[in-house]
């Protein structure tokens, strides 16, 4: 079970899923905006007989996108971030252990009189 927990929290699975959800939702916004915009163009040979596209559909898609973004953020991203920090805390700031060992070796060589 701990391997699965590590796979879910350490991997980029959640980030990819959130990105896919947001991209698909934004695709709907882009599609309705394009339909609305092209609806403003003349449809037939008569330049004055063009139909106006539905701005309401575009506004609906934008609002749906914002609601979906809020839901994904508060119900997926925030809990994921908290779980990731709880189970896999970030390293404390400072010198990494391997660099600290190398610095200690350097200091010991200096103390012995070696050229470093």
C-alpha positions, 0 to 999 in steps of 0.5 A, spaced: 500 500 500 505 504 501 508 503 494 501 505 491 501 511 496 508 513 493 506 512 486 500 517 487 503 522 491 510 522 488 509 521 481 506 527 476 499 523 476 495 528 479 498 534 476 497 531 469 490 529 471 489 536 473 492 539 467 488 534 462 481 536 466 483 544 465 485 543 458 478 539 456 474 545 459 478 550 456 477 547 449 470 548 450 471 555 452 475 556 446 470 552 441 464 556 444 468 563 443 470 561 436 462 559 434 460 565 437 465 569 433 464 566 426 457 567 427 458 574 427 461 573 420 456 573 414 453 567 412 451 567 405 452 572 399 448 577 402 453 581 406 447 584 411 444 577 412 449 574 417 446 571 423 449 573 430 452 568 434 450 566 441 454 570 446 450 567 451 453 560 450 460 563 450 459 566 457 456 560 459 462 556 457 467 561 461 462 561 467 463 553 467 470 553 466 471 558 472 467 553 476 470 547 474 477 550 475 475 552 482 472 545 484 478 542 481 483 547 485 479 546 492 477 539 491 483 536 488 489 540 488 489 543 495 488 536 498 493 533 494 498 538 496 497 537 503 497 530 503 504 530 499 507 535 504 504 530 510 507 524 507 513 527 503 515 533 506 520 537 502 527 537 504 529 543 509 533 548 506 541 548 507 546 544 504 545 537 502 548 532 505 553 530 499 555 537 499 556 537 506 561 531 506 565 534 501 566 540 504 568 537 511 573 533 506 576 539 503 576 542 510 580 536 513 585 536 507 586 544 508 587 542 516 593 537 514 596 542 510 594 540 503 593 544 497 586 545 495 
